């Protein structure tokens, strides 16, 4: 299935959902990378882009918190 998520993509989506639920705004790429134990926001960005391609979220370019959920992880 083309929209199947890798375990890391699923974790990324769940972290975004949890952060949104707790704060009522999305995480920055740096915050997301820290939550996922990544050394760089670039890794988080790559997972976010994959999730956007699969239709789970929409990214707004050049915006720190430009993440909008379209579909949930469940």
C-alpha positions in Angstrom: 0.0 0.0 0.0 1.5 3.4 -1.1 0.2 5.2 2.0 1.7 2.7 4.5 3.9 4.4 7.1 7.3 3.3 8.2 7.7 2.9 12.0 9.7 6.2 12.1 7.1 8.1 10.0 4.4 6.8 12.4 6.4 7.9 15.4 6.8 11.4 13.8 3.0 11.7 13.1 2.3 10.6 16.7 4.7 13.1 18.2 3.1 15.9 16.1 -0.3 14.8 17.3 0.8 14.6 20.9 2.5 18.0 20.8 -0.6 19.6 19.2 -2.8 18.1 21.8 -0.6 19.3 24.7 0.1 22.8 23.3 -2.6 23.6 20.7 0.1 24.5 18.2 2.5 22.3 16.2 6.1 21.7 17.1 9.0 23.4 15.3 11.3 21.1 13.3 13.9 21.5 16.1 11.4 20.6 18.8 10.2 17.6 16.8 13.8 16.4 16.3 14.5 16.7 20.0 11.4 14.8 20.9 12.5 12.0 18.5 16.1 11.9 19.7 17.5 13.3 16.5 20.7 15.3 16.3 19.4 17.7 13.6 16.0 19.1 12.5 16.8 17.9 9.0 15.9 14.4 9.9 12.5 15.5 11.2 12.0 17.6 8.1 12.5 14.5 5.9 9.9 12.5 7.8 7.5 15.4 7.7 7.9 15.7 3.9 7.3 11.9 3.5 4.1 12.3 5.6 3.0 15.2 3.4 3.5 13.1 0.3 1.4 10.4 1.8 -1.4 12.8 2.6 -1.2 12.8 6.4 -0.2 16.5 6.8 0.4 19.8 5.0 3.6 21.8 5.4 3.8 25.5 5.0 7.2 26.5 3.6 9.4 29.0 5.5 7.2 28.8 8.6 8.6 27.5 11.9 5.3 25.8 13.0 3.8 25.3 9.6 2.4 21.8 10.1 -1.3 21.1 9.7 -2.7 17.6 10.3 -4.9 16.2 7.6 -5.3 12.6 8.9 -4.6 11.0 12.2 -2.3 8.1 13.0 -5.2 5.9 14.1 
